[in-house]
């Protein structure tokens, strides 16, 4: 299997979703929210850092109000470019604003079993199998822990998950499942052992941490303390807002952007105040609640617009973005999934979001589907090809070939055609067969995608993690489990 990684780079297509004046209005509104309304940080360590840096701290309510100049000064210390390292150095990813890398989604709680097709609770073996298939898939550049290993102890579940991925892939690992400082400390120690020591880990972070905010305008205390430990170790860390119009955010898109932005940049500023220059990223998966039920939608025009607008905000602060894409609300790989995942990914890609999350999920990031995983990768390949645009030069204009063929001729036998025929996109899962062949078989993309996933799982052998490291990781996790 290939070790290549496909990414979008140097796109010829562009999109302006917000004007500079509109970006400034959202930024100013964000600073007003942080200073006048406040953001909740239920962590004594975080509150102490804010107090030391001039914030107004309400310890009873665990909220802070921070002047705009403090936030802006802190954000200027964020590094704009840094790597996400793989266990294999040839698979290191550069977050430089000129690449769009695709990752799996996370962290779902159910799986459509790859063999039986039955929906069930997710377990550690699913993490293993998804990692192995992703390791062999060039569209997937990095892993976001995809599903929850619910057959493992809750206290150390996140550690079992990242261990399983490192054992089954050489690509970078990102997780949103490290929720407290004890787990974070062990995860950092594991990452340092893979990288070759603490200083080596700073240069080549093989792990990155995602922490979800608690919309509206809140953070989880354990997550904040885990993020501070990661920042201290030089591990890239991001805060993800999932503020939803109508419920955890205003009904209007601009208001929802401002609320989510306040959550993210307040958390980001905290890390910079504590550890100036720590690698950080902006993360978002904003949506709109369904007006009929209040439920998370996982798709729709609002999601597509948020996907593009959030990257503009991240660019304004000059930090990389991890953007929730795909994650359709559809219950199976179908028409709805295709529309939602294509449009959300196109919008996030055309503005060059650094990291795209979402491959493989149905029902709004709840249910993992191996068929959807493969089909989502094809969507990404189509978008990657589209964003290359049209190259116009002497070779591509092909005037000498056109002259040689002339009127009523045929280009099939031309050397130029043989040289460039592989430039034409060739889908794996789109049905281009004659109608009679389709009619006789009645199979479709879902069947072919699932077959590819099964074949990859059966045949691909990832480069193994050193057995000594695996055993040591097991000891470290067991030791944490046995603590009172």
C-alpha positions as CSV (number, residue, x, y, z in Angstrom):
1,X,0.0,0.0,0.0
2,X,1.1,3.6,-0.7
3,X,2.6,5.8,2.0
4,X,1.7,8.8,0.0
5,X,-0.4,11.6,1.5
6,X,-2.8,13.6,-0.6
7,X,-3.4,17.2,0.3
8,X,-4.8,20.3,-1.3
9,X,-2.0,22.9,-2.0
10,X,-1.6,25.9,-4.2
11,X,-5.3,26.0,-5.3
12,X,-6.3,28.1,-8.3
13,X,-9.8,28.7,-7.1
14,X,-10.5,31.3,-4.4
15,X,-13.5,32.4,-2.3
16,X,-14.1,35.6,-0.3
17,X,-16.7,34.7,2.4
18,X,-16.2,37.8,4.6
19,X,-14.8,41.2,3.8
20,X,-12.0,42.6,5.9
21,X,-14.5,45.1,7.4
22,X,-16.8,42.2,8.4
23,X,-13.9,40.2,9.9
24,X,-13.0,43.3,12.0
25,X,-16.6,43.6,13.2
26,X,-16.6,40.0,14.4
27,X,-13.2,40.4,16.1
28,X,-14.4,43.6,17.9
29,X,-17.6,41.9,18.9
30,X,-15.6,38.9,20.2
31,X,-13.4,41.2,22.4
32,X,-16.5,42.9,23.7
33,X,-18.0,39.6,24.7
34,X,-14.8,38.5,26.5
35,X,-14.4,41.8,28.4
36,X,-18.1,42.6,29.2
37,X,-19.8,39.2,29.4
38,X,-16.9,36.9,30.3
39,X,-15.9,33.3,29.7
40,X,-16.0,30.4,32.2
41,X,-12.8,28.6,33.2
42,X,-13.6,26.1,35.9
43,X,-9.9,25.5,36.7
44,X,-8.0,27.1,39.6
45,X,-4.8,27.0,37.6
46,X,-6.4,28.8,34.7
47,X,-8.0,31.4,37.0
48,X,-4.6,32.0,38.6
49,X,-3.0,32.6,35.2
50,X,-5.7,35.0,34.2
51,X,-5.4,36.9,37.5
52,X,-1.7,37.2,37.2
53,X,-2.2,38.8,33.8
54,X,-4.6,41.4,34.7
55,X,-8.0,39.8,34.1
56,X,-11.0,40.4,36.3
57,X,-11.6,37.0,37.9
58,X,-14.8,35.9,39.6
59,X,-13.7,32.8,41.5
60,X,-17.2,32.0,42.8
61,X,-18.6,31.8,39.2
62,X,-15.3,30.7,37.8
63,X,-15.5,33.3,35.0
64,X,-13.0,35.8,33.7
65,X,-13.4,39.2,32.0
66,X,-10.4,40.2,30.0
67,X,-9.5,43.5,28.3
68,X,-9.1,43.3,24.6
69,X,-5.5,44.4,24.5
70,X,-4.5,41.5,26.8
71,X,-6.1,39.0,24.4
72,X,-4.6,40.6,21.3
73,X,-1.1,40.8,22.8
74,X,-1.3,37.1,23.8
75,X,-2.5,36.0,20.3
76,X,0.5,37.7,18.6
77,X,2.7,35.1,20.3
78,X,1.1,32.1,18.5
79,X,3.4,30.5,16.0
80,X,1.8,30.6,12.5
81,X,3.7,27.6,11.1
82,X,4.7,24.3,12.7
83,X,4.7,20.5,11.9
84,X,2.4,17.7,12.9
85,X,4.8,14.7,12.9
86,X,4.1,11.2,12.0
87,X,5.8,8.1,13.5
88,X,7.2,7.9,10.0
89,X,9.1,11.2,9.3
90,X,8.2,11.0,5.7
91,X,4.6,11.5,6.7
92,X,5.1,14.7,8.6
93,X,2.6,17.4,7.8
94,X,3.5,21.1,7.6
95,X,0.8,23.5,8.8
96,X,1.8,26.5,6.8
97,X,-1.5,27.8,5.4
98,X,-0.9,26.2,2.0
99,X,-2.1,22.7,2.6
100,X,-5.4,21.1,3.4
101,X,-5.0,17.8,5.2
102,X,-7.8,15.3,5.7
103,X,-8.4,13.3,8.9
104,X,-10.9,10.9,10.3
105,X,-13.7,12.2,12.4
106,X,-14.1,11.6,16.2
107,X,-15.2,10.5,18.7
108,X,-18.2,8.5,17.8
109,X,-20.0,6.0,20.0
110,X,-21.5,3.5,17.5
111,X,-20.2,1.6,14.6
112,X,-21.8,-0.2,11.6
113,X,-19.8,-3.4,11.9
114,X,-17.5,-3.9,8.8
115,X,-18.4,-7.6,8.6
116,X,-22.0,-8.0,9.8
117,X,-23.4,-4.6,8.8
118,X,-25.1,-4.3,12.2
119,X,-25.0,-1.1,14.3
120,X,-23.5,-1.6,17.7
121,X,-21.5,0.2,20.5
122,X,-18.0,1.1,19.5
123,X,-15.0,-0.7,21.0
124,X,-11.2,-0.7,21.0
125,X,-11.0,-3.1,18.0
126,X,-12.8,-0.6,15.9
127,X,-10.1,2.0,16.7
128,X,-7.5,-0.6,15.5
129,X,-9.3,-1.4,12.3
130,X,-10.1,2.2,11.3
131,X,-6.4,3.1,12.0
132,X,-5.2,0.3,9.7
133,X,-7.5,1.2,6.9
134,X,-6.6,4.9,7.3
135,X,-2.9,4.1,7.3
136,X,-3.3,2.6,3.8
137,X,-5.4,5.4,2.4
138,X,-3.6,8.3,0.8
139,X,-6.4,10.8,1.2
140,X,-6.2,10.5,5.0
141,X,-3.2,12.5,6.2
142,X,-3.7,12.1,10.0
143,X,-5.8,10.4,12.6
144,X,-8.4,12.0,14.8
145,X,-9.3,9.3,17.3
146,X,-12.4,8.1,15.4
147,X,-14.6,6.2,17.9
148,X,-14.7,5.7,21.7
149,X,-13.2,2.4,23.0
150,X,-16.2,1.8,25.3
151,X,-14.9,-1.6,26.3
152,X,-12.0,0.1,28.1
153,X,-12.1,1.8,31.5
154,X,-13.3,5.4,31.2
155,X,-10.4,6.6,33.3
156,X,-7.8,5.6,30.7
157,X,-9.9,5.1,27.6
158,X,-8.2,7.9,25.7
159,X,-4.8,6.4,26.3
160,X,-5.9,3.0,24.9
161,X,-7.2,4.8,21.8
162,X,-4.0,6.6,20.9
163,X,-1.9,3.5,21.8
164,X,-4.0,1.5,19.3
165,X,-3.5,4.0,16.5
166,X,0.3,4.3,17.1
167,X,0.4,0.5,16.9
168,X,-1.5,0.4,13.6
169,X,-0.3,3.5,11.7
170,X,2.7,5.7,11.1
171,X,0.6,8.9,10.6
172,X,0.1,11.7,13.0
173,X,-2.4,11.2,15.8
174,X,-4.8,13.9,17.1
175,X,-7.2,13.2,19.9
176,X,-10.2,14.9,21.7
177,X,-10.4,12.2,24.3
178,X,-7.8,13.3,26.8
179,X,-9.9,15.1,29.4
180,X,-7.8,15.6,32.5
181,X,-4.2,16.3,33.6
182,X,-3.4,12.7,34.7
183,X,-4.3,11.3,31.4
184,X,-2.6,14.1,29.6
185,X,0.6,13.6,31.5
186,X,0.7,9.9,30.5
187,X,-0.1,10.7,26.9
188,X,2.7,13.2,26.7
189,X,5.1,10.7,28.2
190,X,4.0,8.1,25.6
191,X,4.5,10.7,22.8
192,X,7.9,11.6,24.0
193,X,9.0,8.0,24.0
194,X,7.9,7.6,20.3
195,X,9.6,10.9,19.3
196,X,12.9,10.1,21.1
197,X,12.6,12.4,24.2
198,X,11.0,15.6,25.4
199,X,13.1,17.9,23.2
200,X,12.6,15.7,20.2
201,X,8.9,15.9,20.8
202,X,9.0,19.7,20.7
203,X,10.6,19.6,17.3
204,X,8.4,16.7,15.9
205,X,5.2,16.5,17.9
206,X,3.7,13.1,17.1
207,X,0.6,13.9,19.1
208,X,-1.8,16.9,19.1
209,X,-4.7,17.6,21.5
210,X,-8.1,18.9,20.8
211,X,-10.4,20.2,23.5
212,X,-14.0,21.0,23.1
213,X,-15.4,24.2,24.6
214,X,-18.6,24.2,26.6
215,X,-20.8,26.5,24.6
216,X,-22.0,29.1,25.2
217,X,-18.9,30.8,26.6
218,X,-17.5,28.1,28.7
219,X,-14.6,25.6,29.0
220,X,-14.3,22.2,30.8
221,X,-11.9,22.4,33.7
222,X,-10.2,19.1,33.1
223,X,-9.8,19.8,29.4
224,X,-8.2,23.2,30.1
225,X,-5.7,21.7,32.5
226,X,-4.8,19.0,30.0
227,X,-4.4,21.7,27.3
228,X,-2.0,23.6,29.6
229,X,0.2,20.5,30.1
230,X,0.2,19.9,26.4
231,X,1.2,23.5,25.7
232,X,4.0,23.2,28.2
233,X,5.3,20.1,26.4
234,X,5.1,21.8,23.0
235,X,2.3,19.6,21.8
236,X,0.0,21.4,19.4
237,X,-3.3,22.1,21.1
238,X,-6.6,23.5,19.9
239,X,-10.0,24.5,21.4
240,X,-13.0,23.5,19.3
241,X,-16.3,25.4,19.5
242,X,-19.4,23.6,18.5
243,X,-21.8,26.5,19.2
244,X,-25.1,25.9,17.5
245,X,-27.5,28.5,16.3
246,X,-30.7,28.6,18.4
247,X,-29.5,26.6,21.4
248,X,-25.9,27.2,22.4
249,X,-25.4,30.2,20.2
250,X,-27.5,33.1,18.7
251,X,-29.9,32.3,15.9
252,X,-27.9,34.5,13.6
253,X,-24.7,33.3,11.9
254,X,-22.6,36.3,12.8
255,X,-23.6,36.1,16.4
256,X,-22.8,32.5,16.5
257,X,-19.4,33.1,15.0
258,X,-18.7,35.7,17.7
259,X,-19.7,33.4,20.5
260,X,-17.6,30.5,19.2
261,X,-14.7,32.9,18.4
262,X,-14.8,34.2,22.0
263,X,-14.5,30.6,23.4
264,X,-11.7,29.7,21.1
265,X,-9.5,32.7,21.3
266,X,-10.0,33.1,25.1
267,X,-8.7,29.5,25.5
268,X,-5.9,30.1,23.0
269,X,-4.8,33.3,24.7
270,X,-4.7,31.5,28.1
271,X,-2.2,29.0,26.6
272,X,0.0,31.8,25.2
273,X,0.0,33.7,28.5
274,X,1.2,30.5,30.3
275,X,3.6,29.3,27.6
276,X,4.4,32.0,25.0
277,X,5.0,30.5,21.6
278,X,3.3,27.2,22.3
279,X,1.9,25.7,19.1
280,X,-1.9,26.2,19.0
281,X,-4.7,25.8,16.4
282,X,-8.2,27.2,16.0
283,X,-10.8,24.5,15.9
284,X,-14.5,24.7,15.0
285,X,-17.5,22.6,14.1
286,X,-20.3,25.2,14.3
287,X,-23.8,24.3,13.1
288,X,-27.4,25.3,13.4
289,X,-29.9,23.4,15.6
290,X,-33.0,22.1,13.8
291,X,-35.8,24.7,14.5
292,X,-38.4,21.9,14.8
293,X,-36.6,19.8,17.4
294,X,-33.5,21.7,18.6
295,X,-31.4,18.7,17.5
296,X,-27.8,18.9,16.1
297,X,-28.2,18.9,12.3
298,X,-24.7,17.9,11.0
299,X,-25.4,19.6,7.7
300,X,-27.1,22.4,5.8
301,X,-26.2,25.9,4.4
302,X,-25.2,27.2,7.8
303,X,-22.6,24.5,8.2
304,X,-21.1,25.2,4.8
305,X,-20.9,29.0,5.5
306,X,-19.4,28.4,9.0
307,X,-16.8,26.1,7.4
308,X,-15.5,28.9,5.2
309,X,-15.9,31.8,7.6
310,X,-14.1,30.1,10.5
311,X,-11.0,29.7,8.4
312,X,-11.0,33.4,7.6
313,X,-11.1,34.1,11.4
314,X,-8.2,31.7,11.9
315,X,-6.2,33.4,9.2
316,X,-7.0,36.8,10.8
317,X,-5.3,35.5,14.0
318,X,-2.6,33.8,11.8
319,X,-2.9,30.4,13.4
320,X,-3.8,27.0,11.7
321,X,-7.4,25.7,11.7
322,X,-8.8,22.3,12.4
323,X,-12.3,22.4,10.8
324,X,-15.2,20.0,11.3
325,X,-16.2,18.9,7.8
326,X,-18.2,16.0,6.4
327,X,-20.1,14.6,9.5
328,X,-23.4,14.4,7.6
329,X,-26.6,14.1,9.5
330,X,-27.7,11.3,7.2
331,X,-28.4,7.9,8.8
332,X,-26.8,5.9,5.9
333,X,-24.4,6.6,3.0
334,X,-27.0,8.2,0.6
335,X,-28.0,11.3,-1.4
336,X,-28.1,13.5,1.7
337,X,-24.6,12.3,2.8
338,X,-23.2,13.1,-0.6
339,X,-24.6,16.6,-0.8
340,X,-23.8,17.6,2.8
341,X,-20.2,16.2,2.7
342,X,-19.4,17.5,-0.7
343,X,-20.5,21.0,0.0
344,X,-19.1,21.3,3.5
345,X,-15.8,20.0,2.4
346,X,-15.6,22.1,-0.7
347,X,-16.3,25.3,1.3
348,X,-13.8,24.4,3.9
349,X,-11.2,23.4,1.3
350,X,-11.5,26.4,-1.0
351,X,-10.5,28.7,1.9
352,X,-7.6,26.4,2.7
353,X,-8.5,25.1,6.2
354,X,-5.4,23.3,7.4
355,X,-7.0,20.3,8.9
356,X,-10.3,18.8,7.8
357,X,-12.1,16.4,10.2
358,X,-15.1,14.3,9.5
359,X,-14.3,11.3,7.3
360,X,-16.4,8.2,8.1
361,X,-19.3,9.4,10.2
362,X,-23.1,9.4,9.9
363,X,-25.9,10.8,12.0
364,X,-24.0,13.9,13.0
365,X,-20.7,12.3,14.1
366,X,-22.4,9.5,16.1
367,X,-22.1,6.4,13.9
368,X,-19.0,5.2,12.1
369,X,-19.4,3.7,8.7
370,X,-16.5,2.1,6.8
371,X,-18.3,2.6,3.5
372,X,-18.9,6.2,4.3
373,X,-15.2,6.5,5.1
374,X,-14.2,5.4,1.6
375,X,-16.8,7.5,-0.1
376,X,-15.8,10.6,1.8
377,X,-12.2,10.0,0.7
378,X,-13.4,10.0,-2.9
379,X,-15.2,13.3,-2.3
380,X,-12.0,14.8,-1.0
381,X,-10.1,13.5,-4.1
382,X,-12.7,15.1,-6.4
383,X,-12.4,18.4,-4.5
384,X,-8.6,18.2,-4.5
385,X,-8.6,17.7,-8.3
386,X,-11.1,20.5,-8.8
387,X,-9.1,23.1,-6.8
388,X,-6.1,22.5,-9.0
389,X,-8.0,24.5,-11.6
390,X,-7.0,24.6,-15.2
391,X,-3.3,24.9,-16.2
392,X,-2.8,27.0,-19.3
393,X,0.6,26.6,-21.0
394,X,2.1,25.4,-24.3
395,X,1.8,21.8,-23.3
396,X,-1.8,21.9,-22.2
397,X,-3.0,24.1,-25.1
398,X,-1.8,21.2,-27.3
399,X,-1.9,23.2,-30.5
400,X,0.5,20.9,-32.4
401,X,-1.7,17.9,-31.4
402,X,-4.8,19.7,-32.6
403,X,-3.1,20.6,-35.9
404,X,-2.0,17.0,-36.3
405,X,-5.5,15.6,-35.8
406,X,-7.4,18.3,-37.7
407,X,-11.1,18.4,-38.5
408,X,-13.1,15.2,-37.9
409,X,-10.1,13.3,-36.5
410,X,-9.6,11.5,-33.2
411,X,-7.2,12.2,-30.4
412,X,-7.1,8.6,-28.9
413,X,-4.0,7.5,-30.8
414,X,-2.0,10.6,-30.1
415,X,1.2,10.4,-27.9
416,X,0.0,13.5,-26.1
417,X,-3.2,11.7,-25.1
418,X,-1.2,8.7,-23.7
419,X,1.0,11.1,-21.8
420,X,-2.0,13.0,-20.2
421,X,-4.8,10.5,-20.0
422,X,-4.0,9.7,-16.3
423,X,-4.6,13.4,-15.6
424,X,-8.3,12.7,-16.0
425,X,-10.0,11.9,-12.8
426,X,-11.0,8.2,-12.5
427,X,-13.5,7.5,-9.8
428,X,-13.6,4.4,-7.7
429,X,-17.2,4.5,-6.5
430,X,-19.2,6.5,-9.1
431,X,-21.2,4.3,-11.4
432,X,-20.3,4.9,-15.0
433,X,-21.3,1.4,-16.3
434,X,-23.7,0.8,-19.1
435,X,-27.3,0.8,-17.9
436,X,-27.9,-2.9,-18.8
437,X,-24.9,-3.9,-16.6
438,X,-26.2,-1.8,-13.7
439,X,-29.7,-3.2,-14.2
440,X,-28.4,-6.8,-14.0
441,X,-26.4,-6.3,-10.8
442,X,-28.1,-3.5,-8.9
443,X,-24.9,-2.9,-6.8
444,X,-23.7,0.5,-6.1
445,X,-21.0,2.8,-4.5
446,X,-21.8,1.6,-1.0
447,X,-21.1,-2.0,-1.9
448,X,-17.8,-1.1,-3.6
449,X,-16.7,1.2,-0.9
450,X,-17.4,-1.5,1.8
451,X,-15.6,-4.1,-0.3
452,X,-12.5,-1.8,-0.6
453,X,-12.5,-1.2,3.2
454,X,-12.7,-5.0,3.9
455,X,-10.0,-5.7,1.3
456,X,-7.7,-3.1,2.8
457,X,-8.2,-4.4,6.3
458,X,-7.5,-7.9,5.2
459,X,-4.3,-7.1,3.2
460,X,-2.7,-4.0,4.7
461,X,0.1,-4.6,7.2
462,X,1.2,-1.3,8.8
463,X,4.7,-0.7,10.0
464,X,4.6,-2.1,13.6
465,X,5.4,0.0,16.6
466,X,8.4,-1.3,18.6
467,X,7.1,-4.1,20.8
468,X,9.0,-2.7,23.8
469,X,7.2,0.6,23.5
470,X,3.8,-1.2,23.3
471,X,4.6,-3.1,26.5
472,X,5.8,0.0,28.2
473,X,2.6,1.9,27.2
474,X,0.6,-0.9,28.6
475,X,2.4,-0.6,31.9
476,X,1.9,3.1,32.0
477,X,-1.8,2.9,31.4
478,X,-2.3,0.1,34.0
479,X,-0.4,2.2,36.5
480,X,-2.7,5.1,36.0
481,X,-5.8,2.8,36.2
482,X,-4.6,1.5,39.6
483,X,-4.2,4.9,41.1
484,X,-6.9,5.9,43.5
